[in-house]
Amino acid sequence: MKQRSLAGSGYERRPKATKRQRFLAEMDAVMPWSRLIALVDPVQPKAGSRGGRTSFPAETLLRIHFMQQWFALSDPGMEEALHDIPTLRAFARLDAGTDLIPDESSILRFRHRLEQHGLAQRLLTEVNALLVERGLLLRQGTIVDATLISAPCSTKNQDRERDPEMHQTKKGNQWFFGMKAHIGVDAESGLTHTVVTTPANVNDVTQAHACLHGEETDVVGDAGYQGVAKRPENRDRAVTWHVAMKPGRRKALPDTKWGRLLEQIEHAKASIRAKVEHPFRIIKRQFGFLKTRYRGLKKNTAQVVTLFALANLFQARHRLMPAGAVRPCAAG
C-alpha cells in the first residue's frame, strides 16, 4: 500500500463515519471488482511510449463511473467532486497529493467506450452471475413492469428541438415526455434480471416477452399486461401469466363468496407484484435518477442498465457481505 501524502486532511481520524462513507464502504465490500474490471480493462487505452494524454487505470475510472450513478453527478460535477470530497477520492483510490485527478474529458471518454462496446449490459450480466452463484437470483418466477423516465422537453438547445428518440404519452390525466424502462424482476428476491428501454409511448404489453429470461414458469404483471398471453410472441411460451384484474372490474366484484375469493386472489397478486417497485425506488430515490441526462436512447439505455446493476448490489448488499466482515450501517 502506498504512503499517503500530506494532502490528507486528517478527516479519517474522526470517530463518526458519514452516510456517504458508510454507503461507499458497503458497496466497495460487495462489488465483484475483479470480474467487472476484467470486462472494461480491454477497452481502456494503456499508457504509450509517445506520451500524450494521461491514461488512467480501468479500475479508477470504473469506480468514478459508479459514483456518478450513485450520486447523480455530471462529468464536470464528478471532476469537481473528486477535487472537493476526500471520501470520493479515497473510493477511487486517488491521492490528491501524488495522483492526477481525471478531468471531465477522461470521464466522458470512458463512458463513451462503455456505450460503444455495450459493456453496460455485460456488467449487469456479470453482477447477476454473482447473484446466481450466491443463490440470490432464482429462475422460477418473474415480475414484469415498466416505469416512465422524463426527458427534458425544452427546445432551447442547438437543434431547437426536443430529443427525437423520446416521445410523449399520457398516464392518467397527465402527459409525460421521455422514455420507459421495462424490467423483469425475480419473483423471490426482487432483483432485476432483464432491462429493456423504449420511447415512452410504447405499450408495456408489447415488451413483456423481452423482459423474460426464458426459464420461468410463472409471470406476474399489473393490469397493463391484459391480453399478454394471446400475443403471437407469447403463445408458445410454457409459462402461466398472472395478470391483475382491471381496477374498474375489481371494484365491481360482488359481495359474495365468489367475489370475496377473487378479491383475495387479486390481493395475493398485488403482494407479489410489489417487489417490482423496489428497484424503481432505488434508482429514482436512492440514486436520484429522475430525468434522462443525455440525448438519444442508446446513451440513456447504457445508464439505465448500469443503474439497475448497481441497484441489484445495493438490494443484496447485506447478504453479499464477506463472511466475518463487520457490516456497516445502511446509507439511509
ZICOR-V249256 format. One record per residue. RES is the residue in three letters. OMEGA is omega in degrees with one decimal (999 if undefined). Layout:
BEGIN
RES|OMEGA + RES|OMEGA
END
This chain:
BEGIN
MET|-176.6 + LYS|-179.2 + GLN|179.6 + ARG|-178.3 + SER|177.5 + LEU|179.1 + ALA|178.1 + GLY|-173.9 + SER|-177.6 + GLY|180.0 + TYR|-176.9 + GLU|-179.9 + ARG|177.8 + ARG|-177.4 + PRO|-176.4 + LYS|176.6 + ALA|178.3 + THR|176.4 + LYS|-179.5 + ARG|179.5 + GLN|179.7 + ARG|179.1 + PHE|-178.7 + LEU|177.3 + ALA|177.6 + GLU|-176.5 + MET|177.3 + ASP|-176.4 + ALA|-174.6 + VAL|-177.2 + MET|176.5 + PRO|-170.0 + TRP|-175.2 + SER|-178.9 + ARG|-178.8 + LEU|178.9 + ILE|178.4 + ALA|178.5 + LEU|-172.4 + VAL|-176.3 + ASP|-179.6 + PRO|-177.5 + VAL|179.9 + GLN|-179.5 + PRO|178.5 + LYS|179.6 + ALA|-179.8 + GLY|-178.0 + SER|-176.4 + ARG|179.8 + GLY|-176.2 + GLY|-178.9 + ARG|178.8 + THR|176.8 + SER|-177.5 + PHE|177.3 + PRO|180.0 + ALA|-179.3 + GLU|-180.0 + THR|-177.1 + LEU|177.0 + LEU|176.9 + ARG|178.1 + ILE|179.3 + HIS|179.1 + PHE|178.4 + MET|174.4 + GLN|-178.5 + GLN|-177.7 + TRP|-173.7 + PHE|174.5 + ALA|-178.2 + LEU|173.2 + SER|177.8 + ASP|176.6 + PRO|179.7 + GLY|178.8 + MET|178.7 + GLU|-179.7 + GLU|179.6 + ALA|177.8 + LEU|177.4 + HIS|-171.6 + ASP|-167.1 + ILE|-179.7 + PRO|-178.7 + THR|179.5 + LEU|176.2 + ARG|-179.6 + ALA|179.4 + PHE|179.7 + ALA|-178.6 + ARG|179.8 + LEU|174.9 + ASP|-175.6 + ALA|-178.3 + GLY|-175.6 + THR|-175.8 + ASP|170.0 + LEU|176.7 + ILE|178.4 + PRO|178.2 + ASP|-175.4 + GLU|179.1 + SER|177.9 + SER|178.9 + ILE|179.8 + LEU|-177.8 + ARG|177.0 + PHE|177.9 + ARG|178.2 + HIS|177.9 + ARG|176.6 + LEU|180.0 + GLU|-175.0 + GLN|-177.3 + HIS|178.0 + GLY|-173.5 + LEU|178.7 + ALA|179.0 + GLN|179.6 + ARG|175.5 + LEU|177.0 + LEU|179.2 + THR|-178.8 + GLU|177.5 + VAL|-179.5 + ASN|175.3 + ALA|176.2 + LEU|-179.2 + LEU|176.7 + VAL|179.4 + GLU|-179.4 + ARG|177.4 + GLY|-176.9 + LEU|-178.0 + LEU|-177.1 + LEU|-171.1 + ARG|-170.9 + GLN|-174.4 + GLY|179.3 + THR|171.6 + ILE|179.3 + VAL|176.9 + ASP|179.4 + ALA|177.0 + THR|177.0 + LEU|175.7 + ILE|-176.6 + SER|175.1 + ALA|177.7 + PRO|-177.8 + CYS|-180.0 + SER|175.1 + THR|178.7 + LYS|179.0 + ASN|-175.4 + GLN|-178.2 + ASP|-178.8 + ARG|178.9 + GLU|175.2 + ARG|179.2 + ASP|-175.9 + PRO|-179.1 + GLU|175.2 + MET|-179.1 + HIS|179.7 + GLN|177.8 + THR|-179.1 + LYS|176.0 + LYS|-172.1 + GLY|178.1 + ASN|-175.6 + GLN|178.2 + TRP|177.7 + PHE|174.9 + PHE|179.6 + GLY|-175.6 + MET|176.3 + LYS|170.5 + ALA|177.8 + HIS|-177.2 + ILE|169.6 + GLY|-173.7 + VAL|176.2 + ASP|-174.1 + ALA|-177.9 + GLU|-173.0 + SER|-175.5 + GLY|179.5 + LEU|-175.0 + THR|177.6 + HIS|-177.6 + THR|178.2 + VAL|176.6 + VAL|178.5 + THR|178.5 + THR|167.7 + PRO|-172.5 + ALA|-175.5 + ASN|178.7 + VAL|-177.2 + ASN|-177.8 + ASP|-172.8 + VAL|-179.1 + THR|-177.8 + GLN|-176.9 + ALA|-178.2 + HIS|-178.2 + ALA|-179.0 + CYS|-179.6 + LEU|177.2 + HIS|173.1 + GLY|-178.5 + GLU|-177.8 + GLU|176.1 + THR|-179.7 + ASP|178.1 + VAL|-178.3 + VAL|178.7 + GLY|178.8 + ASP|-174.0 + ALA|177.8 + GLY|-179.5 + TYR|176.6 + GLN|178.6 + GLY|-174.9 + VAL|-177.4 + ALA|-177.6 + LYS|-179.1 + ARG|-174.9 + PRO|-176.3 + GLU|-177.1 + ASN|-174.2 + ARG|-176.1 + ASP|-179.7 + ARG|179.8 + ALA|179.4 + VAL|174.1 + THR|-179.0 + TRP|177.2 + HIS|-174.9 + VAL|-178.1 + ALA|175.8 + MET|177.4 + LYS|-175.6 + PRO|-178.9 + GLY|179.8 + ARG|-179.9 + ARG|178.8 + LYS|-176.9 + ALA|-179.8 + LEU|-178.6 + PRO|178.9 + ASP|178.7 + THR|179.5 + LYS|179.3 + TRP|179.6 + GLY|179.2 + ARG|177.0 + LEU|177.3 + LEU|178.5 + GLU|177.5 + GLN|178.0 + ILE|179.5 + GLU|178.2 + HIS|178.3 + ALA|176.9 + LYS|-178.0 + ALA|-179.8 + SER|175.8 + ILE|-175.4 + ARG|-176.5 + ALA|-177.7 + LYS|-177.9 + VAL|-179.7 + GLU|-176.8 + HIS|176.8 + PRO|177.9 + PHE|179.5 + ARG|-177.3 + ILE|-175.9 + ILE|-177.3 + LYS|-176.1 + ARG|-179.2 + GLN|-176.8 + PHE|174.4 + GLY|-179.2 + PHE|-176.8 + LEU|-177.8 + LYS|179.3 + THR|-178.6 + ARG|-171.9 + TYR|174.2 + ARG|179.3 + GLY|-176.5 + LEU|-175.8 + LYS|-178.9 + LYS|-179.4 + ASN|176.6 + THR|178.9 + ALA|179.4 + GLN|-178.1 + VAL|-180.0 + VAL|177.3 + THR|179.9 + LEU|179.7 + PHE|174.9 + ALA|178.3 + LEU|177.6 + ALA|177.0 + ASN|179.8 + LEU|178.2 + PHE|179.2 + GLN|-173.3 + ALA|-169.9 + ARG|-177.7 + HIS|179.6 + ARG|180.0 + LEU|-178.7 + MET|178.3 + PRO|-179.3 + ALA|178.5 + GLY|-179.3 + ALA|175.3 + VAL|-175.4 + ARG|178.4 + PRO|-179.9 + CYS|179.2 + ALA|-177.3 + ALA|179.9 + GLY|999
END
